[in-house]
Amino acid sequence: MFKQNEFSALPGVNDETTARMIWSSILEPPDRVAYRLISAYGAAAALGVCARSLDSRDQQSLLAKKLELPADNLRNAMERWKPRAAACQLQRMEDGAARHEIRFLCPRDPSWPQQLSDLGEDAPIGLWLRGKIPQGMPVSIVGARIASNYGETVARDFAYELNSAGSVIVSGGAFGIDACAHQGALAANGNTVAFMAGGLDRLYPADLFELHQRIISTGAVVSEFPPGARPARWRFLSRNRLIAGYSATTIVIEANIRSGALNTARTALKIGRPVGAVPGPIHSQLSSGTNQLIRDGASLVSRSEHIVDLMAQSAQTLLPYSLLQTDVIAGVDTAEAGEMTASQRRVYDALPPHGAGITPERISVATGLAPYEALGLLGQLELCGRVKQTGAQWSRLQGA
């Protein structure tokens, strides 16, 4: 089990940058409770506040009142933070960053992307960076990982033309539309940024290593996850909000009706950014999401000039956030019959894939969930026939 006060064991720090590095290893973003705490006290002082309040319900109640939070919300958040606070290894993070030439940015850094503040309490508390963030109007191009030749060609062409005109192409560094968008930018002047869903010392997917290195050489790869953090399924969705928040405009090229790319579009609309979608064949599942976006009022985009026009428009005249019908994304927001919920999927993905067992404490560190939350979800998965318990350890059931 963990020590009585995990925050007391953290290295003492006074500077905000180092403190935010520690917080980046403790949180599973976005974390609105942590955002309020750090905004109220500063990152370094917030660690001390947690150390003093962790074992005192009275202190927690007073702190919750100051932060204008329900006391239970603060207590639950502290329970989530405890396992990672106990496992935090600042020196290992710093060594990993130095080996891979990774820098850490915090909001007071001159090169911090100020537009991310539009995310409000979902804004990142810090960013890890390899390369150099290029100058120019950022436009995100996102879509399906398994794309058609049509979608891939459109993504490359748009990225090349927009990049040649001075825009920075933003995407997620993944297969499909993401990779093609980055490739199009690299074929022009190379100004492109990839937001990743794990630590920058283990860029994912490994098969795109050469592409990622090219991005680093002329642009940047960025993540809010520290070195050593593995790219987990749920982190791709939280990463998407950064793509939307960083970009002046978001363009979706090929996405089915339950695609994570629509999650990016939804965030963009929520914070008042223009969204465009490329139409596709009505019988293609790959175009069902983009066609729905257009039907609901998003701007139809068929030429790069349309994107330039879209960037100049007021977001107030575009599709209201409330009209976007993308509330069901498999295993992310809700689950249909037979699917795991987002929280269940997070716990299941944390279990080793080949039958080895791990403890709930290790699952808590991997997922950012409190130990009691992890145990409850393991129980649900056991009832569904997906996992089994052997002593103190849990493992996947093969074939589940």
Secondary structure, 3 states (H helix, E strand, C coil): CCCCCHHHHCCCCCCHHHHHHHHHHHCCCCCHHHHHHHHHHCHHHHHHHHHHHCCCHHHHHHHHHHCCCCHHHHHHHHHHHHHHHHHCCHHHHHHHHHHCCCEEECCCCCCCCHHHHHHHHHCCCCEEEEECCCCCCEEEEEECCCCCHHHHHHHHHHHHHHHHCCCEEEECCCCCHHHHHHHHHHHCCCCEEEECCCCCCCCCCHHHHHHHHHHHHHCEEEECCCCCCCCCHHHHHHHHHHHHHHCCEEEEECCCCCCHHHHHHHHHHHCCCCEEEECCCCCCHHHHHHHHHHHCCCEECCCHHHHHHHHHCCHHHCCCHHHCCCCCCECCCECCCCCCCHHHHHHHHHCCCCCCCECHHHHHHHHCCCHHHHHHHHHHHHHCCCEEEECCEEEECCCC
